Amino acid sequence: MCGIVGYIGKRDVAPLLLEGLQRLEYRGYDSAGIVVNSPKAGALKMVKAKGRVRDLEARVPKRFAGTTGIAHTRWATHGAPSDINSHPHLDPENKVAVVHNGIVDNASELRAKLEADGVVFASETDTEVITHLIARSTADSLEEKVREAVKLIEGTYGIAVMHADFTDRIVVARNGSPVILGIGEKEMLVASDVAALIAHTRQVVTLNDGEMATLKADDFRTYTTSGTKTTATPETVEWEAASYDMGGHDTYMHKEISEQPDAVDRVLRGRIDDRFNTVHLGGLNLDPREARGIRRVKILGCGTSYHAGLIGAGLIEGMARIPADAEPASEFRYRNPVVDPDTLYIAVSQSGETYDVLAAVQELKRKGARVLGVVNVVGSAIAREADGGVYVHAGPEVCVVSTKCFTNTVVAFALLAVHLGRIRDLSVTDGKRIIEGLRKLPAQIQEILEGEEDIKKLAAEYADAKSMMFIGRVRGYPVALEASLKLKEISYIHAEAYPASELKHGPLALIEPSLPTVAIVPDDDLLEKNRAALEEIKARSGRILAVAHREQEKADHTIVVPKNEDELDPILMGIPLQLLAYHTALALGRDIDKPRNLAKSVTVE
């Protein structure tokens, strides 16, 4: 959730680190800080500030020279946002500096032991424990000092460490929180996200859990926390630095919504086999005999990824005729689930680093389950841990709330459903029908986006609502859940989603003129059932905004979307509701790309 940037080389480090922090702002944070070290200096120099990176930048002195440094954006877990609680954390002698993503689960115990030994803590954070452990180590090398410290830590961490007595290096370590090395020309970088690196290099090494690295200006080496040397081969990042620019849009969210036609085209490209009306997904590592042996599919994700998984479960069950369901990964691993060898588990995560999902994958692997990953980031932790999977190729998503990645994830599930279905019971005719529908999606999404001005006007009509209800039935219910989440995340309007069939079992008590209802009304075999729900709401004087394939008589307003195949309609019906949430938040003056209290990549529990 937090952001780490580090550099060692010959360049003036402070401007470079500040630029890197700005590229990580999208991850969500409440404070920032920077430490630099020059070979001629005897101690580290630090500046920290509660607030935005621009607040930190305003505090950095003009004379803040150095060629090595680490910096951080913090999302509070231990201690309220403040200058003192910001990272980096220094020891009292200004010798050791640490930045840390993750949570030290045994911080209280370690803190008590250190305080009993006379250590005085300056902050409320768990991270400061790591700083003192390293500073108090009597080991001869920085690597050994860090190794001794991480052996005492329980929990998750991605850390970068500097020491004034070892000015030629930065030492980093990873366990459950991303650490990526950037390999430059006589310079090295480190970050928690490739976004901070690609302006300077596209050659990266991603550390594995339990792995450490030493970065020097002209070299790097990787090894385990027990000291065993590891082999790291740099990979080339496909994304360009320009992918992280706004491209003429006012916000990243608007840019990413508008990119969806091209994004969907990318996830489809090269994967459709017209000869057999099926789909090739080479990364699954699942042969037809194994696919036919699957007796159940369980999809695990969090937030938006969970909602995409709900739609995916419906697609797989409907097309491949395999029982399928989705569950929040954060709940799954705590209920002591029965892990069935005939069940295929699918982990969904935009970043590929979501801690709850990654921990569930690791638990499943420990119990011998087959796990596939559906992720956006190539080489991410879940992609590496899984037995195989599907990349969704949405491109970098900078806004905290997910839009294009959600859409591409659902399309990826549709591809997987066709693939499994054609191996099993999906007919040639139905395979061809779905494939033709998939090919129509980019143009149909573009058609919806061209109606943005009308949706903007509707958003103005509903922006004064204190609460909103979202309803849908079967395929429409996950769309309602995701639309409700989007509105909550960026407008801060309270919203709830229910299956339309459940209205009469309680939620109708909430219906009144001041509570608008957004209804997902696809033109399918449940059309009349959905219209009956609109009648129930209208009879109680409720306002209705319908998303449908034709005007709905009982609705006060209808957003009409193009019709595709019934199975694929949820993909299209979610697009205008992204725009509705966006323009509602815009009308309310919200910070759309950085909604309060939220972070892009949730790498803590």
C-alpha positions as CSV (number, residue, x, y, z in Angstrom):
1,M,0.0,0.0,0.0
2,C,2.9,2.3,0.8
3,G,5.5,3.3,-1.7
4,I,9.3,2.8,-1.6
5,V,11.9,4.4,-3.9
6,G,15.7,4.1,-3.5
7,Y,18.7,5.1,-5.7
8,I,22.4,4.7,-5.6
9,G,24.6,6.1,-8.4
10,K,26.2,9.4,-9.4
11,R,23.2,11.6,-9.9
12,D,21.8,14.1,-7.4
13,V,19.4,11.8,-5.6
14,A,16.7,14.1,-4.0
15,P,15.0,15.2,-7.2
16,L,15.0,11.7,-8.6
17,L,13.5,10.3,-5.4
18,L,10.8,13.0,-5.3
19,E,9.9,12.2,-8.8
20,G,9.6,8.5,-8.0
21,L,7.3,9.3,-5.0
22,Q,5.1,11.4,-7.3
23,R,4.7,8.4,-9.6
24,L,3.7,6.3,-6.6
25,E,1.1,8.8,-5.3
26,Y,-1.7,6.7,-6.9
27,R,-1.1,3.9,-4.4
28,G,-2.6,6.0,-1.6
29,Y,-0.7,7.5,1.3
30,D,-0.9,10.1,4.1
31,S,2.7,11.2,4.6
32,A,6.1,11.1,2.9
33,G,9.8,11.3,3.7
34,I,13.3,11.1,2.2
35,V,16.8,10.3,3.5
36,V,20.0,11.0,1.5
37,N,23.6,10.2,2.1
38,S,26.8,11.5,0.6
39,P,30.1,9.6,0.7
40,K,31.6,12.7,2.4
41,A,28.9,12.9,5.1
42,G,29.2,11.2,8.5
43,A,25.4,10.9,9.1
44,L,22.2,10.6,7.2
45,K,20.0,13.7,6.3
46,M,16.3,13.3,6.5
47,V,13.1,15.4,5.7
48,K,9.6,14.1,6.4
49,A,6.1,15.6,6.2
50,K,2.5,14.7,6.8
51,G,0.4,15.3,3.7
52,R,1.3,15.1,0.0
53,V,4.6,14.7,-1.8
54,R,4.4,18.4,-2.7
55,D,4.4,19.2,1.1
56,L,7.6,17.1,1.4
57,E,9.1,18.8,-1.6
58,A,8.5,22.2,-0.1
59,R,10.4,21.2,3.0
60,V,13.5,19.8,1.2
61,P,16.4,22.4,1.6
62,K,18.1,23.7,-1.5
63,R,21.3,22.2,-0.3
64,F,20.3,18.5,0.2
65,A,23.0,16.9,-2.0
66,G,23.6,13.2,-2.0
67,T,24.1,10.4,-4.5
68,T,22.3,7.7,-2.4
69,G,18.9,7.8,-0.9
70,I,15.7,6.1,0.1
71,A,12.2,7.6,0.2
72,H,8.7,6.6,1.2
73,T,5.0,7.3,1.0
74,R,3.1,6.0,4.1
75,W,-0.4,4.7,4.5
76,A,-1.0,4.6,8.3
77,T,-1.3,1.2,10.1
78,H,0.5,2.0,13.4
79,G,0.1,5.5,14.6
80,A,-1.9,8.4,13.1
81,P,-0.5,10.3,10.1
82,S,2.1,12.8,11.4
83,D,5.6,14.1,10.6
84,I,7.1,11.8,13.3
85,N,5.2,8.7,12.2
86,S,6.3,9.2,8.6
87,H,9.0,7.1,7.1
88,P,12.0,6.9,6.9
89,H,12.9,6.1,10.5
90,L,16.3,6.9,11.9
91,D,18.1,5.7,14.9
92,P,19.2,8.3,17.5
93,E,22.6,8.7,16.0
94,N,21.3,9.3,12.5
95,K,23.3,6.3,11.3
96,V,20.5,3.8,10.2
97,A,17.5,4.7,8.0
98,V,14.7,2.3,7.2
99,V,11.6,2.5,4.9
100,H,9.1,-0.3,5.2
101,N,5.9,-1.6,3.6
102,G,3.9,-4.2,5.5
103,I,3.1,-4.9,9.1
104,V,5.4,-6.3,11.9
105,D,2.9,-8.5,13.7
106,N,5.2,-8.9,16.8
107,A,6.1,-5.2,17.0
108,S,4.6,-4.8,20.5
109,E,6.7,-7.6,21.8
110,L,9.9,-6.4,20.2
111,R,9.2,-2.9,21.3
112,A,8.8,-3.9,24.9
113,K,12.1,-5.8,24.8
114,L,13.9,-2.9,23.3
115,E,12.4,-0.4,25.8
116,A,13.5,-2.7,28.6
117,D,17.0,-2.3,27.2
118,G,16.8,1.4,27.4
119,V,15.7,2.2,23.8
120,V,13.6,5.4,23.5
121,F,11.1,5.3,20.6
122,A,10.3,8.5,18.7
123,S,7.2,7.3,16.9
124,E,4.2,5.0,17.3
125,T,5.1,2.9,14.3
126,D,6.0,-0.8,14.0
127,T,8.7,0.1,11.5
128,E,10.9,2.0,14.1
129,V,11.4,-1.4,15.7
130,I,13.3,-2.6,12.6
131,T,15.5,0.5,12.7
132,H,16.6,-0.1,16.3
133,L,17.2,-3.8,15.7
134,I,19.6,-3.0,12.9
135,A,21.3,-0.1,14.8
136,R,21.9,-2.3,17.8
137,S,23.4,-5.2,15.8
138,T,27.1,-5.8,16.4
139,A,27.5,-7.6,13.0
140,D,30.4,-6.5,10.8
141,S,28.3,-6.0,7.6
142,L,25.1,-4.1,6.8
143,E,23.8,-7.3,5.1
144,E,24.3,-9.3,8.3
145,K,22.7,-6.5,10.5
146,V,19.6,-6.6,8.3
147,R,19.6,-10.4,8.2
148,E,19.6,-10.5,12.0
149,A,16.8,-8.1,12.2
150,V,14.4,-9.7,9.7
151,K,14.9,-13.1,11.5
152,L,13.3,-11.5,14.5
153,I,10.4,-10.1,12.6
154,E,7.0,-11.8,12.2
155,G,4.7,-10.4,9.6
156,T,5.1,-8.8,6.2
157,Y,7.8,-6.5,5.0
158,G,9.4,-4.9,2.0
159,I,12.3,-2.8,3.4
160,A,15.2,-0.7,2.1
161,V,18.0,0.2,4.5
162,M,20.8,2.7,4.5
163,H,23.7,3.0,6.9
164,A,26.1,6.0,7.3
165,D,29.0,3.6,7.9
166,F,28.3,1.7,4.6
167,T,27.8,4.5,2.1
168,D,28.4,2.4,-0.9
169,R,25.2,0.3,-0.7
170,I,21.5,-0.1,0.0
171,V,20.3,-3.4,1.4
172,V,16.7,-4.5,0.7
173,A,14.6,-7.4,1.8
174,R,11.2,-8.9,1.0
175,N,8.6,-11.0,2.7
176,G,5.0,-10.6,1.4
177,S,5.4,-7.0,0.2
178,P,6.8,-6.1,-3.3
179,V,10.5,-5.1,-3.8
180,I,11.7,-4.5,-7.4
181,L,15.2,-3.7,-8.4
182,G,15.9,-1.4,-11.3
183,I,19.1,-2.1,-13.2
184,G,20.7,1.0,-14.7
185,E,23.9,2.1,-16.3
186,K,26.3,2.5,-13.3
187,E,23.3,3.1,-11.1
188,M,20.8,1.0,-9.3
189,L,17.3,1.7,-8.2
190,V,14.7,0.0,-5.9
191,A,11.0,0.5,-5.6
192,S,7.8,-1.2,-4.5
193,D,6.2,-0.6,-7.9
194,V,7.7,-0.5,-11.4
195,A,6.0,2.9,-11.9
196,A,8.8,4.5,-10.0
197,L,11.5,2.8,-12.1
198,I,10.5,2.9,-15.8
199,A,11.5,6.6,-16.3
200,H,15.1,5.4,-15.7
201,T,15.3,1.8,-16.7
202,R,13.1,-1.0,-18.1
203,Q,15.4,-3.8,-16.8
204,V,14.0,-5.1,-13.5
205,V,14.5,-7.9,-11.0
206,T,11.6,-8.8,-8.7
207,L,12.6,-10.3,-5.3
208,N,10.9,-13.4,-4.0
209,D,9.7,-13.7,-0.4
210,G,12.6,-14.6,1.9
211,E,15.0,-12.9,-0.5
212,M,17.4,-9.9,0.1
213,A,19.6,-7.8,-2.2
214,T,22.6,-5.5,-1.9
215,L,22.6,-2.6,-4.4
216,K,25.8,-0.8,-5.3
217,A,26.2,1.8,-8.0
218,D,27.7,-0.7,-10.5
219,D,26.4,-4.0,-9.3
220,F,23.8,-5.9,-7.3
221,R,23.5,-9.3,-5.8
222,T,20.6,-11.3,-4.4
223,Y,20.6,-13.9,-1.6
224,T,18.2,-15.5,0.9
225,T,17.7,-14.3,4.4
226,S,19.8,-17.3,5.5
227,G,22.7,-16.0,3.3
228,T,22.4,-18.5,0.4
229,K,23.2,-16.8,-3.0
230,T,20.3,-16.7,-5.5
231,T,20.3,-16.1,-9.2
232,A,18.4,-13.1,-10.5
233,T,17.9,-12.5,-14.2
234,P,16.7,-9.0,-15.2
235,E,13.4,-8.9,-17.1
236,T,12.3,-6.2,-19.5
237,V,9.2,-4.2,-18.5
238,E,6.7,-3.9,-21.4
239,W,5.1,-0.7,-20.2
240,E,6.4,2.7,-21.2
241,A,6.8,5.7,-18.9
242,A,4.2,7.5,-20.9
243,S,1.7,4.9,-19.8
244,Y,1.7,6.6,-16.4
245,D,0.9,10.0,-17.8
246,M,-2.6,11.5,-17.9
247,G,-2.5,11.8,-21.6
248,G,-4.6,15.0,-21.7
249,H,-7.3,13.8,-19.3
250,D,-8.1,15.6,-16.0
251,T,-7.8,12.5,-14.0
252,Y,-6.3,9.0,-14.3
253,M,-9.7,7.5,-13.7
254,H,-11.2,9.3,-16.7
255,K,-8.2,8.3,-18.8
256,E,-8.5,4.6,-17.8
257,I,-12.3,4.5,-18.4
258,S,-11.6,5.9,-21.9
259,E,-8.9,3.3,-22.5
260,Q,-11.2,0.4,-22.2
261,P,-11.9,-0.3,-25.9
262,D,-8.2,-0.6,-26.6
263,A,-7.6,-2.6,-23.3
264,V,-10.3,-5.1,-24.2
265,D,-8.9,-5.5,-27.7
266,R,-5.5,-6.3,-26.1
267,V,-6.8,-9.0,-23.8
268,L,-8.5,-10.7,-26.8
269,R,-5.6,-10.3,-29.2
270,G,-4.0,-13.6,-30.3
271,R,-6.2,-15.7,-28.1
272,I,-9.1,-16.6,-30.4
273,D,-9.1,-19.8,-32.5
274,D,-11.7,-19.4,-35.3
275,R,-11.0,-22.9,-36.7
276,F,-12.4,-24.6,-33.6
277,N,-14.4,-21.7,-32.2
278,T,-12.4,-21.8,-29.0
279,V,-9.7,-19.9,-27.1
280,H,-6.0,-20.5,-26.6
281,L,-4.6,-19.6,-23.2
282,G,-1.1,-20.8,-23.3
283,G,-0.2,-19.8,-19.7
284,L,-2.7,-22.1,-18.0
285,N,-0.4,-25.1,-17.9
286,L,-3.6,-27.2,-17.9
287,D,-4.0,-29.9,-20.6
288,P,-7.4,-31.0,-21.8
289,R,-7.4,-34.2,-19.8
290,E,-6.7,-32.2,-16.6
291,A,-9.4,-29.7,-17.6
292,R,-11.9,-32.4,-17.9
293,G,-11.0,-33.7,-14.5
294,I,-12.0,-30.4,-12.8
295,R,-15.1,-30.9,-10.6
296,R,-15.4,-27.4,-9.1
297,V,-14.0,-23.9,-9.6
298,K,-13.4,-21.6,-6.6
299,I,-12.5,-18.0,-7.4
300,L,-10.8,-15.8,-4.8
301,G,-10.3,-12.0,-4.9
302,C,-10.9,-8.9,-2.8
303,G,-13.0,-5.8,-3.6
304,T,-13.4,-5.2,-7.3
305,S,-11.5,-8.4,-8.1
306,Y,-14.0,-10.4,-6.0
307,H,-16.8,-8.8,-8.0
308,A,-15.1,-9.7,-11.3
309,G,-14.8,-13.2,-9.9
310,L,-18.5,-13.4,-9.2
311,I,-19.2,-12.7,-12.9
312,G,-16.4,-15.1,-13.8
313,A,-18.0,-17.9,-11.8
314,G,-21.2,-17.4,-13.6
315,L,-19.5,-17.5,-17.0
316,I,-17.6,-20.7,-16.1
317,E,-20.6,-22.4,-14.7
318,G,-22.8,-21.4,-17.6
319,M,-20.4,-22.3,-20.4
320,A,-18.3,-25.0,-19.0
321,R,-21.0,-26.6,-16.8
322,I,-18.6,-26.8,-13.9
323,P,-20.0,-25.8,-10.5
324,A,-18.3,-22.4,-9.7
325,D,-18.4,-19.8,-7.1
326,A,-16.4,-16.8,-5.8
327,E,-15.4,-15.8,-2.3
328,P,-13.5,-13.0,-0.7
329,A,-9.9,-14.2,-0.3
330,S,-9.7,-12.4,3.1
331,E,-12.4,-14.6,4.5
332,F,-11.5,-17.9,2.7
333,R,-8.2,-18.5,4.4
334,Y,-9.6,-17.9,7.9
335,R,-12.4,-20.4,7.8
336,N,-10.3,-23.6,7.6
337,P,-11.7,-24.5,4.1
338,V,-11.8,-28.0,2.7
339,V,-9.2,-28.1,-0.1
340,D,-10.4,-30.5,-2.7
341,P,-7.9,-32.0,-5.2
342,D,-10.5,-31.9,-7.9
343,T,-11.2,-28.2,-7.4
344,L,-9.5,-25.5,-9.6
345,Y,-8.7,-22.4,-7.5
346,I,-8.4,-19.1,-9.3
347,A,-6.7,-16.1,-7.6
348,V,-7.7,-12.6,-8.9
349,S,-5.7,-9.5,-8.3
350,Q,-5.0,-6.4,-10.4
351,S,-1.6,-5.8,-8.8
352,G,-0.8,-9.5,-8.4
353,E,0.5,-8.5,-4.9
354,T,-2.8,-8.2,-2.9
355,Y,-1.8,-9.7,0.5
356,D,-5.0,-11.4,1.3
357,V,-5.1,-13.1,-2.1
358,L,-1.4,-14.0,-2.0
359,A,-1.7,-15.5,1.5
360,A,-4.7,-17.6,0.3
361,V,-2.6,-18.8,-2.7
362,Q,0.3,-19.8,-0.5
363,E,-2.0,-21.7,1.9
364,L,-3.7,-23.5,-1.1
365,K,-0.3,-24.4,-2.5
366,R,0.8,-25.7,0.9
367,K,-2.2,-28.0,0.8
368,G,-1.5,-29.3,-2.7
369,A,-4.2,-27.4,-4.6
370,R,-3.9,-26.4,-8.2
371,V,-4.1,-22.6,-8.4
372,L,-4.4,-20.3,-11.4
373,G,-3.8,-16.5,-11.3
374,V,-5.7,-13.9,-13.2
375,V,-3.6,-10.8,-12.8
376,N,-2.6,-7.6,-14.6
377,V,1.1,-7.2,-13.6
378,V,3.5,-9.6,-15.3
379,G,6.0,-11.2,-12.9
380,S,4.0,-10.2,-9.8
381,A,4.0,-12.4,-6.7
382,I,0.7,-14.2,-7.5
383,A,1.8,-14.8,-11.1
384,R,5.0,-16.4,-9.8
385,E,3.3,-18.5,-7.1
386,A,0.4,-19.8,-9.2
387,D,0.7,-23.0,-11.3
388,G,-0.4,-21.0,-14.4
389,G,-2.9,-18.3,-15.3
390,V,-4.1,-15.5,-17.5
391,Y,-2.7,-12.0,-17.8
392,V,-5.4,-9.5,-18.4
393,H,-3.2,-6.9,-20.3
394,A,-5.1,-3.9,-19.1
395,G,-1.9,-1.8,-19.0
396,P,-0.9,0.3,-16.0
397,E,-3.9,1.4,-13.8
398,V,-3.0,4.5,-11.8
399,C,-6.2,5.6,-10.2
400,V,-6.9,3.9,-6.9
401,V,-10.2,2.6,-8.0
402,S,-10.2,0.0,-10.7
403,T,-12.1,0.4,-14.0
404,K,-10.3,-0.9,-17.1
405,C,-8.7,-3.7,-15.1
406,F,-12.1,-4.8,-13.8
407,T,-13.5,-4.9,-17.3
408,N,-10.5,-6.8,-18.7
409,T,-10.6,-9.3,-15.9
410,V,-14.2,-10.2,-16.7
411,V,-13.3,-10.5,-20.4
412,A,-10.4,-12.8,-19.3
413,F,-12.9,-14.9,-17.4
414,A,-15.1,-15.1,-20.5
415,L,-12.1,-16.4,-22.5
416,L,-11.3,-19.0,-19.8
417,A,-15.0,-20.0,-19.8
418,V,-15.0,-20.6,-23.5
419,H,-11.7,-22.5,-23.3
420,L,-13.0,-24.8,-20.6
421,G,-16.4,-25.0,-22.2
422,R,-15.1,-26.1,-25.6
423,I,-13.1,-28.9,-23.9
424,R,-16.2,-30.0,-22.1
425,D,-19.8,-29.4,-23.2
426,L,-19.9,-26.0,-25.1
427,S,-21.1,-26.6,-28.6
428,V,-19.3,-25.2,-31.7
429,T,-22.3,-23.0,-32.4
430,D,-22.3,-21.5,-28.9
431,G,-18.5,-21.1,-28.9
432,K,-18.8,-19.2,-32.2
433,R,-21.6,-17.1,-30.8
434,I,-19.6,-16.0,-27.7
435,I,-16.5,-15.3,-29.7
436,E,-18.4,-13.1,-32.1
437,G,-19.8,-11.3,-29.0
438,L,-16.4,-10.8,-27.5
439,R,-15.2,-9.3,-30.8
440,K,-18.0,-6.7,-30.6
441,L,-17.1,-5.5,-27.2
442,P,-14.5,-2.8,-28.0
443,A,-16.8,-1.0,-30.5
444,Q,-19.8,-1.3,-28.1
445,I,-17.7,0.1,-25.2
446,Q,-16.7,3.0,-27.4
447,E,-20.4,3.6,-28.2
448,I,-21.2,3.8,-24.5
449,L,-18.3,6.2,-23.9
450,E,-19.6,8.5,-26.6
451,G,-22.7,9.0,-24.5
452,E,-20.7,10.4,-21.6
453,E,-22.3,13.9,-21.6
454,D,-25.8,12.4,-21.1
455,I,-24.4,10.3,-18.1
456,K,-22.8,13.5,-16.7
457,K,-26.2,15.2,-16.7
458,L,-27.7,12.2,-14.9
459,A,-25.0,12.3,-12.3
460,A,-25.9,15.9,-11.5
461,E,-29.5,14.7,-10.9
462,Y,-28.4,12.2,-8.3
463,A,-25.3,13.8,-6.7
464,D,-27.4,15.2,-3.9
465,A,-28.4,11.7,-2.7
466,K,-27.2,10.7,0.8
467,S,-27.6,7.1,0.0
468,M,-28.3,4.9,-3.1
469,M,-29.5,1.4,-3.7
470,F,-28.2,-0.8,-6.5
471,I,-30.0,-3.9,-7.6
472,G,-29.5,-6.6,-10.2
473,R,-30.6,-10.2,-10.7
474,V,-28.3,-13.2,-11.4
475,R,-25.8,-11.8,-13.9
476,G,-26.8,-8.3,-13.0
477,Y,-26.1,-8.6,-9.3
478,P,-22.3,-8.5,-9.4
479,V,-22.6,-5.5,-11.7
480,A,-24.7,-3.8,-9.0
481,L,-22.1,-4.7,-6.3
482,E,-19.3,-3.2,-8.4
483,A,-21.2,-0.1,-9.2
484,S,-22.1,0.4,-5.6
485,L,-18.5,0.0,-4.6
486,K,-17.4,2.5,-7.2
487,L,-19.8,5.1,-6.0
488,K,-18.8,4.6,-2.4
489,E,-15.1,4.7,-3.2
490,I,-14.9,8.0,-5.0
491,S,-18.0,10.0,-4.1
492,Y,-18.3,8.9,-0.4
493,I,-22.1,8.5,-0.9
494,H,-23.3,5.5,1.0
495,A,-24.5,2.8,-1.3
496,E,-25.8,-0.8,-1.0
497,A,-26.3,-3.5,-3.5
498,Y,-28.9,-6.3,-3.3
499,P,-30.2,-9.0,-5.6
500,A,-33.4,-7.6,-7.1
501,S,-35.2,-10.7,-5.9
502,E,-34.3,-9.9,-2.3
503,L,-36.0,-6.5,-2.2
504,K,-39.2,-7.8,-0.7
505,H,-37.3,-9.7,2.0
506,G,-36.2,-6.5,3.8
507,P,-34.6,-3.7,1.7
508,L,-37.9,-2.4,0.5
509,A,-38.2,-0.8,4.0
510,L,-35.6,1.7,2.8
511,I,-37.3,2.8,-0.3
512,E,-38.5,6.5,-0.3
513,P,-38.2,9.4,-2.7
514,S,-34.8,10.5,-1.2
515,L,-33.2,7.0,-1.8
516,P,-32.6,6.5,-5.6
517,T,-32.3,3.0,-6.9
518,V,-30.0,2.1,-9.8
519,A,-31.4,-1.0,-11.5
520,I,-29.5,-3.4,-13.8
521,V,-32.2,-4.5,-16.3
522,P,-30.7,-6.6,-19.2
523,D,-33.0,-7.8,-22.0
524,D,-32.8,-11.5,-21.1
525,D,-35.0,-14.2,-19.8
526,L,-35.3,-12.3,-16.5
527,L,-36.5,-9.1,-18.0
528,E,-40.1,-9.3,-16.7
529,K,-38.8,-10.3,-13.2
530,N,-36.6,-7.2,-13.2
531,R,-39.5,-5.1,-14.3
532,A,-41.6,-6.4,-11.5
533,A,-38.9,-5.1,-9.1
534,L,-39.2,-1.7,-10.7
535,E,-42.9,-1.8,-10.1
536,E,-42.3,-2.5,-6.4
537,I,-40.0,0.4,-6.0
538,K,-42.2,2.8,-8.0
539,A,-45.2,1.8,-5.9
540,R,-43.3,3.1,-2.9
541,S,-42.4,6.4,-4.6
542,G,-38.8,5.5,-5.2
543,R,-36.7,7.2,-7.9
544,I,-35.2,4.8,-10.4
545,L,-32.3,5.0,-12.8
546,A,-32.2,1.9,-15.0
547,V,-29.3,0.6,-17.0
548,A,-31.0,-1.4,-19.8
549,H,-31.1,-2.3,-23.4
550,R,-34.2,-0.3,-24.0
551,E,-36.1,2.5,-22.3
552,Q,-37.8,1.3,-19.1
553,E,-41.3,2.8,-18.6
554,K,-41.2,2.6,-14.8
555,A,-37.7,4.2,-14.5
556,D,-37.3,8.0,-14.1
557,H,-34.2,7.7,-16.3
558,T,-32.7,5.0,-18.4
559,I,-29.2,4.6,-19.7
560,V,-29.5,2.5,-22.8
561,V,-26.5,0.2,-23.6
562,P,-25.9,-1.9,-26.7
563,K,-27.0,-5.5,-26.6
564,N,-24.5,-8.3,-26.8
565,E,-24.9,-12.0,-25.9
566,D,-26.7,-12.5,-22.6
567,E,-23.5,-13.9,-21.0
568,L,-21.4,-10.9,-22.0
569,D,-24.0,-8.1,-21.2
570,P,-22.6,-7.6,-17.7
571,I,-19.4,-6.3,-19.2
572,L,-21.1,-3.6,-21.0
573,M,-23.6,-2.7,-18.3
574,G,-20.8,-1.8,-15.9
575,I,-19.2,0.8,-18.1
576,P,-21.9,3.6,-17.8
577,L,-21.9,3.1,-14.0
578,Q,-18.2,3.8,-13.9
579,L,-18.9,7.1,-15.6
580,L,-21.9,7.7,-13.3
581,A,-19.7,7.3,-10.2
582,Y,-16.9,9.4,-11.8
583,H,-19.2,12.4,-12.6
584,T,-21.0,12.2,-9.3
585,A,-17.7,12.5,-7.5
586,L,-16.6,15.3,-9.8
587,A,-19.8,17.2,-9.1
588,L,-19.1,16.8,-5.4
589,G,-15.5,18.0,-5.7
590,R,-13.8,14.8,-4.6
591,D,-10.2,13.9,-5.1
592,I,-11.1,11.2,-7.6
593,D,-7.7,9.6,-8.2
594,K,-6.8,9.5,-4.5
595,P,-10.0,8.8,-2.5
596,R,-9.7,9.2,1.2
597,N,-8.5,6.3,3.4
598,L,-7.8,4.0,0.4
599,A,-4.8,2.6,-1.3
600,K,-4.3,1.1,-4.7
601,S,-2.3,-2.1,-3.9
602,V,-3.4,-3.6,-0.5
603,T,-0.2,-5.3,0.6
604,V,-1.1,-5.5,4.3
605,E,-3.8,-7.5,6.1
